[in-house]
Amino acid sequence: MNIRRASDRSHAATVPVREAFSGSTFDTAQIPVTLKLADPDGNSPMVKVCVRRAGDGTDLACPYQGSNATLTLDVSGIPDGRMQLHAIATDGTLKTDAVSASFTLARAAPAFLGAAAGLTAGQPGPLTASVAGSPTSVTARVLDASGKAVATLDLRDDATSGDARAHDGVWTAQATLPAGTYSVSFSAKDAAGRAATYAKSVVVRAAPQQNGGGSGGGTTPTPSTPTPTAPPPTAPSKKKGFLPGPELPFVLVGLAALALALRKRR
């Protein structure tokens, strides 16, 4: 790798820096590094070497600063995981060049710290495993209640396939399973061939029932029963020969006159 960065375009290369171990895995606290420095201007370059976390580029340590092209980095205070070596060379005229190389620290064998699942029947959901060390692969084999293998999953730690954050030690896969209880067997391996296993029982919840009309299987509404109403009041019936009260005085007067006329005839 040869990255050239010059503030003055009249200089084709100010301080090219070369590295020779990109992609390597180290299981010790002392890492040998050889940098090939060249300065066409004849100005002696100074080199600063830092170790960065691969996921977010945070500098974890800058264990070397000097003019040597061959050096040994002490990484005893840096945790295992995917890293980047970042070297910056600066010459006497303050022109700089930089280069980065990816590598892995794997001094400890993989070890599972736990696992979790948030699964609902028929819906994709996350199956995660927290793994210490520097595994290069993590898989999960899913068995149903009868012991039959129903799925084999490759978990990722690179912010894909539902993984929330790259290189944080939490490996994730998306799974879609029917409701029930499953046994999940996890396996992790690192670049040195060291392996770890872990088993966990996982419950997949049934999907919630949804109520509604149409053909979606909703409940049928019960017809309402009408509230009985009282019949209207019935008018009292009039008996034959019965005369209402207001007419009675006139009848009596007529009867009296008739009686008086009959008396006079006699």
Beta strands, then each sheet from edge to edge (+ up, - down):
strand 1: 17-18
strand 2: 24-26
strand 3: 30-34
strand 4: 36-37
strand 5: 46-53
strand 6: 59-66
strand 7: 70-74
strand 8: 81-90
strand 9: 96-105
strand 10: 111-117
strand 11: 125-132
strand 12: 135-143
strand 13: 149-155
strand 14: 170-175
strand 15: 180-190
strand 16: 195-204
sheet 1: 1+ 4-
sheet 2: 2+ 9+ 8- 5+ 6-
sheet 3: 3+ 7-
sheet 4: 10+ 11- 14+
sheet 5: 13+ 12- 15+ 16-
end
